[in-house]
Amino acid sequence: MACIEARGLRKAFGTTIAVDSIDLRVEEGHILGLIGPNGAGKTTVFNAILGLTPYQGELKVLGRDPWTQRDQLMRDACFIADVAVLPRWMRVCQGLDYFAGVHPRFDRAKAEGFLAKTTIQRNSRVRELSKGMVAQLHLALVMAIDAKLLVLDEPTLGLDILFRKQFYDSLLNDYFDRSRTIVVTTHQVEEIQDVLTDVMFINRGRIVFDCSMEEFERRYLEVMVNPENIAAARALKPIYERQVFGRGILLFDGVERQQLAALGDLRKPSVADLFVAVLSNQSGAAQGGAR
Amino acid sequence: MSTPSNTVSGIPVESQAGAAAVITAGRRMYWSVRRELWEYRSIYIAPLAAAGLFLLAFVTGLTLSPAHRHEGLDTPYVFAAALIMGTGFIVGIFYTLDALYGERRDRSILFWKSLPVSDLTTVLSKFCIPLVILPLLTFAIALVTQFVMLLLSSGFSVGPLGARMSFFHMSLMLLYHILTVHGLWYAPIYAWLLLVSAWAPRAPFLWAFLPPFVIWGVERIAFRTSHFLAMLQYRVTGPEPPTTVRSGNLMEMISALTPAQFFRTPGLWGGLALAAIFLAAAVRLRRNREPI
């Protein structure tokens, strides 16, 4: 069963088209990174998936229509929509009480366990906590829910690198168990590259790239080309070229490893590099042509 | 545009889903109401403060002029109840105006919507506060205040309980008045404020009070009548008792309608129907609205 399935998902605000009839299928047990520039439509897609906004087209999340069945959906799905949406007046213990009171799949002992690893006091109000602690609290609450789908929209925005690393570490080690599905969006692509099983690029409301990380590692190679080989390298049709310290770094799609190794130093490309490559190629091509 | 599922073999979700606790609608409602009391502590602090201040003034009055303590004994009792009820009414207005606006303003609506609580439950729990919680709370506080007053005044000279009305009778009438007028009769007022709170892009206070003012003005200029104003007055002052008993004291007057008369008042049912419409609209709006 697909966890999320969308066909022709479309959402317009007035004349601005935020999501331009996209098709999307996320299988269960995957960790999908949805990467896109600001205003690409990521949050709108998420809002549609979570039943926060009406949409056109077909969309099923865990077999339900999110717009009409949000409250039922939220028994099996949960989300962290950016940082700092926890109500500032709430005490930590009140949050625990409330979750235990309304959520059928919330395991209070588990949440207490996660909180015990932090310095968060049970009696503190959210407004007294630092930004990083609020993120920790939210994650502790959410990870104690035995959910099938977790949606994270910029969950680590504004946190320092230590908190960010810790956030994804605990998500992977304490939460993800291959029966859950996680969809995450962030601008710090390089930090979650090793976490993802799939990656998807979205731009101007359309999905412009979509592949599994296995396929990504198989297909894409980056070569720091020796200057004398640059012409030969260009002949192999790199999808992107950039200059670092006067040497060309070329990104190739589906070219044999041995062939490239002869041209210079092979490097593992980052998702961020591919993202830049795909988006700059796309802005050159006709809109949506890269699909 | 599909994600191939070759990386992880699909484990059936059903077998993984642990035993989920059963959460009844009543329990969700209970926790939603408790949540409101956590957030808006003025719901109980303000009437308590009013009662405290009143008692302070009452004690001061007793000590400064003990000679007057037998004069019109029920008047301060009614005044205490009126003060606490008035505070409750004002708290109810500010509470309902902020209830669905505040969560959009501070973006916490995204947090609340990430929980399996429907918009209907949320709006109803917020409506419960002025309809049930505030009346019961103001009654309890008024009762305790009056009882303390009784103890204080009889502590000075034993025996003379207000002869005209037994304390018990007065309390029952107060409860009746609070539940009928402050709960049921004011329901459309609170529902309207909730609706504005769910809709207003900003300044809900303005949006709540400007439209009635405009309607009154337009009616006055265009038709030279003031039916709308009369309607509002009727709603705020409460169902009118028959004119024959209006000469009685304040306490008798406010509870002069018998339950049979009260529940036969068309204004009550019209008001409740209007409240239901406002609430349904508020539920729909809450589903649609995004953080400001």
Chai-1 contact restraints between the chains, C-beta under 6 A:
chainA,res_idxA,chainB,res_idxB,connection_type,confidence,min_distance_angstrom,max_distance_angstrom,comment,restraint_id
A,D23,B,M1,contact,1.0,0.0,6.0,A-B,restraint_1
A,R25,B,S2,contact,1.0,0.0,6.0,A-B,restraint_2
A,R25,B,T3,contact,1.0,0.0,6.0,A-B,restraint_3
A,V26,B,T3,contact,1.0,0.0,6.0,A-B,restraint_4
A,E27,B,T3,contact,1.0,0.0,6.0,A-B,restraint_5
A,E27,B,S5,contact,1.0,0.0,6.0,A-B,restraint_6
A,E28,B,G10,contact,1.0,0.0,6.0,A-B,restraint_7
A,E28,B,V13,contact,1.0,0.0,6.0,A-B,restraint_8
A,G29,B,V8,contact,1.0,0.0,6.0,A-B,restraint_9
A,G29,B,G10,contact,1.0,0.0,6.0,A-B,restraint_10
A,D71,B,P116,contact,1.0,0.0,6.0,A-B,restraint_11
A,D71,B,S118,contact,1.0,0.0,6.0,A-B,restraint_12
A,M74,B,L115,contact,1.0,0.0,6.0,A-B,restraint_13
A,M74,B,P116,contact,1.0,0.0,6.0,A-B,restraint_14
A,R75,B,P116,contact,1.0,0.0,6.0,A-B,restraint_15
A,C78,B,S114,contact,1.0,0.0,6.0,A-B,restraint_16
A,F79,B,S114,contact,1.0,0.0,6.0,A-B,restraint_17
A,A81,B,L110,contact,1.0,0.0,6.0,A-B,restraint_18
A,V85,B,R107,contact,1.0,0.0,6.0,A-B,restraint_19
A,V85,B,S108,contact,1.0,0.0,6.0,A-B,restraint_20
A,V85,B,L110,contact,1.0,0.0,6.0,A-B,restraint_21
A,V85,B,F111,contact,1.0,0.0,6.0,A-B,restraint_22
A,L86,B,F111,contact,1.0,0.0,6.0,A-B,restraint_23
A,P87,B,S108,contact,1.0,0.0,6.0,A-B,restraint_24
A,W89,B,E39,contact,1.0,0.0,6.0,A-B,restraint_25
A,Q94,B,W38,contact,1.0,0.0,6.0,A-B,restraint_26
A,Y98,B,W31,contact,1.0,0.0,6.0,A-B,restraint_27
A,Y98,B,R35,contact,1.0,0.0,6.0,A-B,restraint_28
A,G101,B,W31,contact,1.0,0.0,6.0,A-B,restraint_29
A,V102,B,R28,contact,1.0,0.0,6.0,A-B,restraint_30
A,V102,B,W31,contact,1.0,0.0,6.0,A-B,restraint_31
A,V102,B,L115,contact,1.0,0.0,6.0,A-B,restraint_32
A,V102,B,V117,contact,1.0,0.0,6.0,A-B,restraint_33
A,P104,B,A20,contact,1.0,0.0,6.0,A-B,restraint_34
A,P104,B,A21,contact,1.0,0.0,6.0,A-B,restraint_35
A,P104,B,I23,contact,1.0,0.0,6.0,A-B,restraint_36
A,R105,B,A20,contact,1.0,0.0,6.0,A-B,restraint_37
A,D146,B,G18,contact,1.0,0.0,6.0,A-B,restraint_38
A,K148,B,V13,contact,1.0,0.0,6.0,A-B,restraint_39
A,R178,B,V8,contact,1.0,0.0,6.0,A-B,restraint_40
A,S179,B,I11,contact,1.0,0.0,6.0,A-B,restraint_41
A,S179,B,Q16,contact,1.0,0.0,6.0,A-B,restraint_42
A,T197,B,T7,contact,1.0,0.0,6.0,A-B,restraint_43
A,D198,B,T3,contact,1.0,0.0,6.0,A-B,restraint_44
A,I207,B,M1,contact,1.0,0.0,6.0,A-B,restraint_45
A,D210,B,M1,contact,1.0,0.0,6.0,A-B,restraint_46
A,S212,B,P4,contact,1.0,0.0,6.0,A-B,restraint_47
A,S212,B,T7,contact,1.0,0.0,6.0,A-B,restraint_48
A,E214,B,T7,contact,1.0,0.0,6.0,A-B,restraint_49
